[in-house]
Each structure stands twice: as C-alpha cells, then as structure tokens.
Amino acid sequence: MYKIKVNDHFEYGIELKGEDITVNGEVLEIDSSATGKYSSNLIFKNKSFNAEVVEFDKKEKKCIIKVNGNIYTIQVEDQFDQLLKKLGIDNLSATKISEIKAPMPGLVLSISVNEGDAIGKGDNLLILEAMKMENMLKSSTDGVIKKILVKQGDKVEKNQILIQFV
C-alpha cells in the first residue's frame, strides 16, 4: 500500500493488484494514452484530462504534475517509509547532527579528522576499541568539524561526546 499526499492536503491509499489500481479501496477505472514522453490523455468518469509530469525526484519520492493546466505536488510513501514513520525514525536525515557520541565504552585508537575539516556522510572519523574489537565511527551527515573533544589513547564512556559539528 502506498500513501499519496497531494499538495500536502489530500491523502489517498493506493494499491496495485495485478493490472488494477485501487484508490482508498475502490478500483480505479481509467483509460489513458500517451501523448508525449512525459504526458498523457486520461479519461476518467467520461471526462478527459491532459496530464504532464513537470518534475520528478526519485530520491525524495516526489513529483510535480500538471493536469488541465493545474499544478499538483505529489508525495509518495511506500511501506518502508510508513514503517519508519511508525517507529519514529522517519526524519533522521532531516535532523541536523551536531555531535558524535561514543556508542559504548572504549579506547580511542586513532582520529582521522581535524578541527575545521569538511566531512561527508560516511567519512571515517575515528577508531574506537571496545571489547578487543576495533570499531570505525563514521559520519552520519555532511558537515564541518567544530571541536574534537578526545585524543588518541583516551578512555571514553558510553554516550560521551567525542566530536562536535558546526
């Protein structure tokens, strides 16, 4: 089941069942014919509609369409987006990360960055040894290192702040 939000106002539940499309539990009966690469003519309930995809952002699951000259913004949530929202972790990417904390007690073996460095998501920050295992801590966001609060050889406790971002 997909949840579709139109213009941040109207919400619909969409399901694909074989060749059928259901909207809020009702089978959608629609005829369509392509009139261009990104446009179609649709007939729904004996009315004709000209639809054109104006913009499509696959990463954000968002598109802008024009139907008979009216612009609509469509936001799509699949079952994974809905699960993340239900678990309360849907907007982690929108949250600005300001610090990296120690996930467990351990020993700082090495630090791969310096204060003032611009880093990207996934960049190596430091190696933390815990329970005789080396754990590479990586950046979960893009940013600039504001302050490094530990040095090589420091023992750290769980949730201790290690690095702060601007």
C-alpha positions as CSV (number, residue, x, y, z in Angstrom):
1,M,0.0,0.0,0.0
2,Y,1.3,3.4,-0.9
3,K,0.2,6.6,0.7
4,I,-0.1,9.5,-1.7
5,K,-0.3,13.1,-0.4
6,V,-1.4,15.8,-2.9
7,N,-0.4,19.4,-2.3
8,D,0.3,18.5,1.4
9,H,-3.5,18.4,1.9
10,F,-5.3,15.4,0.3
11,E,-4.2,11.8,1.2
12,Y,-5.0,8.6,-0.6
13,G,-4.2,5.0,-0.1
14,I,-3.1,3.4,-3.4
15,E,-2.6,-0.4,-4.0
16,L,-1.5,-2.2,-7.2
17,K,-3.3,-5.5,-7.6
18,G,-2.2,-7.1,-10.9
19,E,-3.5,-4.7,-13.6
20,D,-5.8,-3.0,-11.2
21,I,-5.1,0.2,-9.3
22,T,-7.2,0.8,-6.2
23,V,-7.6,4.2,-4.6
24,N,-8.9,4.1,-1.0
25,G,-10.2,0.5,-1.6
26,E,-12.0,1.3,-4.9
27,V,-10.8,0.0,-8.3
28,L,-9.8,3.0,-10.4
29,E,-11.3,2.7,-13.9
30,I,-9.3,5.0,-16.2
31,D,-8.3,4.9,-19.8
32,S,-5.0,6.5,-20.8
33,S,-3.0,7.1,-24.0
34,A,0.5,8.7,-24.1
35,T,0.7,12.0,-26.0
36,G,4.4,12.5,-25.4
37,K,7.4,11.3,-23.4
38,Y,6.0,12.8,-20.1
39,S,2.4,13.5,-21.0
40,S,-0.8,11.5,-21.4
41,N,-4.5,12.0,-22.1
42,L,-6.7,10.3,-19.4
43,I,-10.4,9.6,-19.4
44,F,-12.0,9.2,-16.0
45,K,-15.8,9.1,-15.4
46,N,-16.4,10.2,-19.0
47,K,-14.2,13.3,-18.6
48,S,-10.9,14.0,-20.4
49,F,-7.8,15.1,-18.6
50,N,-4.4,16.2,-20.1
51,A,-1.6,15.2,-17.6
52,E,2.0,16.1,-17.8
53,V,4.9,15.2,-15.5
54,V,6.7,18.5,-14.9
55,E,9.3,17.4,-12.4
56,F,10.2,14.0,-10.8
57,D,12.6,13.4,-7.9
58,K,13.0,9.7,-7.3
59,K,15.2,10.1,-4.2
60,E,12.6,12.3,-2.4
61,K,9.7,10.3,-3.9
62,K,8.1,13.5,-5.1
63,C,6.8,14.7,-8.4
64,I,5.0,17.7,-9.8
65,I,2.3,17.2,-12.4
66,K,0.1,19.5,-14.4
67,V,-3.4,18.3,-15.1
68,N,-5.5,20.5,-17.4
69,G,-3.2,23.5,-16.5
70,N,-3.4,23.0,-12.7
71,I,-0.2,22.2,-10.9
72,Y,-0.2,19.4,-8.2
73,T,2.7,18.3,-6.0
74,I,2.6,14.5,-5.2
75,Q,4.5,12.9,-2.3
76,V,4.6,9.1,-2.2
77,E,5.2,6.9,0.9
78,D,5.9,3.2,0.4
79,Q,5.6,0.5,3.0
80,F,9.1,1.2,4.2
81,D,8.5,4.9,4.7
82,Q,5.4,4.1,6.6
83,L,7.2,1.7,8.8
84,L,10.0,4.2,9.6
85,K,7.4,6.8,10.5
86,K,5.6,4.3,12.7
87,L,8.8,3.5,14.5
88,G,9.5,7.3,14.9
89,I,12.7,7.3,12.8
90,D,11.3,8.8,9.6
91,N,13.0,12.1,9.8
92,L,16.6,11.2,10.8
93,S,18.0,12.5,7.5
94,A,16.3,15.9,8.2
95,T,17.7,16.1,11.7
96,K,20.9,18.2,11.8
97,I,23.6,16.1,13.6
98,S,25.6,18.3,15.9
99,E,27.8,15.7,17.7
100,I,29.1,12.2,17.7
101,K,28.9,10.2,20.9
102,A,30.6,7.1,21.9
103,P,28.2,4.1,21.3
104,M,30.0,2.1,24.0
105,P,32.8,2.5,26.5
106,G,36.2,2.0,24.9
107,L,39.6,3.4,24.0
108,V,40.3,5.9,21.2
109,L,42.9,4.2,18.9
110,S,43.1,6.9,16.2
111,I,41.4,10.0,14.9
112,S,41.0,10.5,11.2
113,V,39.9,14.2,11.1
114,N,41.0,17.6,12.4
115,E,39.0,20.6,13.6
116,G,37.8,22.6,10.7
117,D,37.7,19.7,8.3
118,A,34.7,19.5,5.9
119,I,33.4,15.9,6.0
120,G,30.8,14.0,4.1
121,K,28.3,11.4,5.1
122,G,30.1,8.0,5.6
123,D,33.5,9.6,6.1
124,N,35.7,7.9,8.7
125,L,36.0,9.9,11.9
126,L,37.8,7.8,14.5
127,I,38.6,4.2,15.6
128,L,37.2,3.1,19.0
129,E,38.4,-0.1,20.5
130,A,35.8,-1.8,22.6
131,M,35.8,-5.4,23.9
132,K,39.0,-6.1,22.0
133,M,37.4,-5.1,18.7
134,E,38.1,-2.0,16.6
135,N,35.1,0.0,15.6
136,M,35.3,2.7,12.9
137,L,32.9,5.5,13.7
138,K,31.7,7.2,10.5
139,S,29.9,10.4,9.9
140,S,26.1,10.1,9.6
141,T,25.9,13.6,7.9
142,D,27.8,16.2,5.9
143,G,29.3,18.9,8.0
144,V,32.4,20.7,9.4
145,I,34.3,19.5,12.4
146,K,33.9,22.2,15.1
147,K,35.7,20.5,18.0
148,I,37.3,17.2,18.8
149,L,36.9,16.5,22.5
150,V,39.1,13.4,22.7
151,K,42.6,12.5,21.7
152,Q,44.3,9.2,20.8
153,G,44.7,7.0,23.8
154,D,41.7,8.5,25.8
155,K,39.3,6.1,27.5
156,V,35.7,7.1,26.9
157,E,32.4,6.1,28.4
158,K,29.2,5.3,26.6
159,N,27.4,8.5,25.3
160,Q,30.4,10.7,25.9
161,I,30.6,13.4,23.3
162,L,33.6,12.7,21.0
163,I,33.3,15.2,18.1
164,Q,31.1,18.3,17.6
165,F,30.0,19.7,14.3
166,V,29.3,23.3,13.3
